[in-house]
């Protein structure tokens, strides 16, 4: 049995079809126990403990909070993660090349410098840029918080003449207060990093940004698909395929300790031209020419 642990179901995920393509047919030769926390981080530890009690053969986790919850719940059941950015720093693996424990997976790697560069290209006058942080996504196995790349992001932005301010969100209910604080701070643009809360609330976020004529630059194409302006980041569908292949290897006898943590293999630039027009942004032709996809509707 496979346990699937996440804050919420992944949108448009190839997880099921990839599993089937590898020969694992749900209800025939494999069972899947899906445990979703309905966007509430606090529910994950209990859901992870329940999967352990059910004695699943492997746990697939989507996102850093789910991965840490599963790793706290068991040191023996294999865990394969998708979308955890700092597996070494959070104590999940010994190293990317040699995980050494019961955890492996495909790590999220956001090219945060590129998001700052794109803000400069599409909104050269923007000097105050907001972004969301999810503190629990940086939680280590011993309950401490790892700073992640926040300081690097903000120092890189400062060198580019941009002041960045982080606004904390943990659960979906936190966004309304964050929006008020962003308005009060007089932000001029919004950088979106794909975390479980921002993925779940992506439509709400881009509607807020567009209503206030903030250009949005994300690291996941789900943001422009939902009406955001632009994204540059890993091709998540391919990353999920990578992670399901690791699940397959473990079900066939491989040990997670011996399977290197993989990184994204391809990045894509997606621009929503309809949104650009609606908020008064003229996207440079040079940027449109570099885009992997330009959304016109």
BELWOZI-V441231 format. One record per helix or strand. SS is the DSSP state (H for helix, E for strand). FROM is the first residue (numbers start at 1). TO is the last residue. If there is no record, write none. Layout:
ss=SS from=FROM to=TO
ss=SS from=FROM to=TO
This chain:
ss=E from=2 to=6
ss=H from=15 to=21
ss=E from=26 to=26
ss=E from=30 to=30
ss=E from=32 to=36
ss=H from=41 to=53
ss=E from=58 to=62
ss=H from=64 to=73
ss=E from=78 to=82
ss=E from=103 to=107
ss=H from=112 to=122
ss=E from=128 to=133
ss=H from=135 to=138
ss=E from=139 to=139
ss=E from=145 to=145
ss=H from=150 to=159
ss=E from=163 to=168
ss=H from=172 to=185
ss=E from=189 to=192
ss=H from=196 to=200
ss=H from=202 to=211
ss=E from=215 to=218
ss=H from=222 to=225
ss=E from=230 to=234
ss=H from=236 to=251
ss=H from=256 to=258
ss=E from=262 to=263
ss=E from=267 to=272
ss=H from=273 to=278
ss=H from=285 to=290
ss=E from=293 to=295
